[in-house]
Every structure is written in structure tokens, then in C-alpha cells.
Amino acid sequence: MRAHEFITEAFDHTAYAKELADKYKVPYSMVQHAMNKETGHLANLADKAGAISRKGAQGVMQLMPATAKGLGVTDPFDVKQNIQGGVKYLAQLNQKYNDPAKALAAYNAGPGRVDRLIKRHGDDYLSKLPKETRKYITGYAPDGQPPVAGKTNPLATTATNVLAAVTGSKDAMGDEIPQRPVVTPKIQPAAPVPKIQPASTSSYYSGQTGDTTVAKGQTLSGIASSKGMALPDLIALNPDIADPNKVSAGAKIKTTPVTPPTY
């Protein structure tokens, strides 16, 4: 494996990571958590240093090539450079979010995605993260606050327990957390379409109607005007007309007299 070329002497890479955590002012627990999640499954340092993910992330801290370059890492397979780049990146993310859960989520899924989810969903962003990222941040405990039975820690509340509340699983203490109830929104029935009522001043109310034969080219609007009616009144008087815009020549329609009756 290529990583063997860059490990010329055995050294304590965890102690080196602790030294860098102090230098960049980032909790060592975050660095340790990220290292364990990224390459903790590999047996020896040489394998960790030479690891390449399916997406192209490289080295102990699994830096993407573009990210590594931006952090000043010239050789991502060099153990010291890779760890330094990863710790520096975690420090930047922790400073940006001031929240270990968000910083670790951004380290795994990318700050762009995390920012979008926070903007759209607020505190519920955790449940919208990819499954891989939710697993990635689960189990993290801040420095000096291990998840011991009977005690809680801030991240257990803001990350692990929030995720558990969504999935109905156990929290960081191993206790069952009830699943959030699913609230089904009530669907309001559509408002009835109001019927067009004739104007109160219309001669329609005289109760006197007559039949008018539609001449070729005539429209309901024109007929209403010639009869001194409002168009809604004429439509209301002839409910059998399916389409007021299309009236056949020769059709018989009900109309009111031009001059309303006097009383």
C-alpha cells in the first residue's frame, strides 16, 4: 500500500492529534471521534494513512482532495500532514457553528449541505441529514463528559437524543425515547362556489319574463344590454345555459322587458 512509503518511523499519532487539537483550540474529543469514525476500523497506521474511500476521501482523516488542498495539505497520504489538515478543518467548522454536532455533521456531509438544512429546517436539521451522517455524529461526548448512566451531556440532548426522538430508539444513556407523534393536518373542505345573485335593482325582480330568440351573432352580453339587464341577472334567469359564452342562434331564452313595470 502506498502509505508505507510515508511512515518511516513509528510514532504516536493520537498524541500528535492531541497536540494539534491544543494548537488549533478544538476539543480533542472531536478530533478523536472523527478519527475513529473515519479510519478507526483499520488495524494499523499504515492502512489508515493509505485509506481511500469510494468517494475519494484520503488518509487518516479522510480528506477530500479539494478540501486537503485548501487546507495546505500537499500530500494527503503523509500521516502528519493529513492529521494536521483534518484537525485544522474541524477547528474551522467548530468555530463556524459553535456546536460540536453541527461541526461533525459538516465534516462528514459538507458545510454547504448542513447550512441548507439548518436554513430550511432549523433545529430539526438533524433528522434531515443523510443516514450516514446521523450515524457519524451519534455517540460523540464532549471532553470530560462521557455518557455515564444517570448523567447527561449537552450533545446527548442536541444530537443523539434528538435523533432518537425521531427514530424512536434509545438515547445516549440507553434509555428508551418515545417516538414523536405524527400529526396529520386536517384538510378543510373547499368553500362552496357562490351563486351569482341578480342585482337588487334589476327588473328581474318584477317577476315578468318573456322569451327571446337568439339571432345569429348575438351574445348574452349583447342581449342583456338590449334588454336593460345586468349580465349576471340574465344568466341567473337561464340556469340551463351550460356555457354563457356559447349560445346557439335560434335558442329561446328568458328575458325581462326593457322597461320595468311600475307600481
C-alpha positions, 0 to 999 in steps of 0.5 A: 500500500502506498502509505508505507512509503510515508511512515518511516518511523513509528510514532504516536499519532493520537498524541500528535492529534492531541497536540494539534487539537491544543494548537488549533483550540478544538476539543480533542474529543472531536478530533478523536471521534472523527478519527475513529469514525473515519479510519478507526476500523483499520488495524494499523497506521499504515492502512489508515494513512493509505485509506481511500474511500469510494468517494475519494476521501484520503488518509487518516482523516479522510480528506477530500482532495479539494478540501486537503488542498485548501487546507495546505495539505500537499500530500494527503497520504503523509500521516502528519500532514493529513492529521494536521489538515483534518484537525485544522478543518474541524477547528474551522467548522467548530468555530463556524457553528459553535456546536460540536454536532453541527461541526461533525455533521459538516465534516462528514456531509459538507458545510454547504449541505448542513447550512441548507438544512439548518436554513430550511429546517432549523433545529430539526436539521438533524433528522434531515441529514443523510443516514450516514451522517446521523450515524457519524455524529451519534455517540460523540461526548464532549471532553470530560463528559462521557455518557455515564448512566444517570448523567447527561451531556449537552450533545446527548440532548442536541444530537443523539437524543434528538435523533432518537426522538425521531427514530424512536430508539434509545438515547445516549444513556440507553434509555428508551425515547418515545417516538414523536407523534405524527400529526396529520393536518386536517384538510378543510373542505373547499368553500362552496362556489357562490351563486351569482345573485341578480342585482337588487335593482334589476327588473328581474325582480318584477317577476315578468319574463318573456322569451327571446330568440337568439339571432345569429351573432348575438351574445348574452352580453349583447342581449342583456344590454338590449334588454336593460339587464345586468349580465349576471341577472340574465344568466341567473334567469337561464340556469340551463345555459351550460356555457354563457359564452356559447349560445346557439342562434335560434335558442329561446331564452328568458328575458325581462322587458326593457322597461320595468313595470311600475307600481 
